[in-house]
Amino acid sequence: MLDIVKRRYLYFAISLTVIIPGLIALIVWGLPLAIDFSGGSLLFVRFPAGVTRPTTQEALDVYASFGQTDALAQTSEADGMVIRSKEIDQELKNQIVAEMETRFGGPISVERFDSVGPSVGVEVAQRAAGAVGLAALGILAYITYAFRAVKHAIRYGVAAIIAMLHDVAVVIGVEAILGHFLGWEVDALFLTALLTVIGFSVHDSIVVFDRIRETSNVSRKMPFNQVVNQSINQTLARSINTQLTVMITLLALAIFGGVTIRHFVVTLLVGVFSGTYSSIFNAAPILVVWEHKEWRTWFRRGARAAA
């Protein structure tokens, strides 16, 4: 039997080692927001066979000729290009596409055109933050109610929320790093992936907590840290097997699913892996720390070691 609870501070340190670089990247580079949250327009065009795809600078020159001097262009696959700019209307979009066809010698296929005003983008961002906060409160209330027969039931809800926040921090930190180096942007699909990760994380934590409750009822004289460690080991294989199945599927989608869903799938993959780790190595050990009130001796240990 693995003594996971005994090495709980090692696992906490591993979590911090993963989270801190992401938080630094978030502070330094921030999150690149898509037009869903920042407002603006996105034009995705394809250049069919016989039409040479222009360089990104040539596409930006077309936008500049219509006064859009701050546009950003990015190639997509072999024949596509994504161009982001300030908000433009349908008429201006048609003029830009017509100018591209004139300059680059052939018809262009418009695959996608989205335009979101700045005020709408701010409202969407606020509602996204509200959705995450509401989910956290709902989870706390539900777990506290579900474990109401257990002593200190609210601890289980708080521990699950802490593990959930761990996963949110990992996903957002990785997004900040990938956004800087790969140009990925935070859009509505990223929010969908984040909320899905929250659900997976809490689901895994509840499985472990439920086994702790069952073991506590059967072995009332067993020390709490042993109860927790035994419960983790009993659910370890189930948690790993379940999440490994999901991760293998997501990995296949990330490799073969195409560029359009790769960002979404990679976000899910990172979140599911983090959720599995946090439910096993963070959520349940937090209950042991709380039960023994170990924070009272953290600084005393440091003082004794220094002496």
Protein Blocks (a to p, Z undefined) as FASTA:
>chain_A
ZZfklmmmmmmmmmmmmmmmmmmmmmmnopaddfklnopadddddddehiacddfklmmm
mmmmnopakbccddehjlbccdddddddfklmmmmmmmmmmmnopadddfbdcdddfklm
mmmmmmmmmmmmmmmmmmmmmmmmmmmmpghkllmmmmmmmmmmmmmmmmmmmmmmmmmm
nopacdfklmmmmmmmmmmmmmmmmmmmmmmmmmmmmmmmbcfklmmmmmmmmmmmmmmm
mmmmmmmmmmmmmmmnojklmmmmmmmmmmmmmmmmmmmmmmmmmmmmmmnommlmmmmm
mmmmmZZ
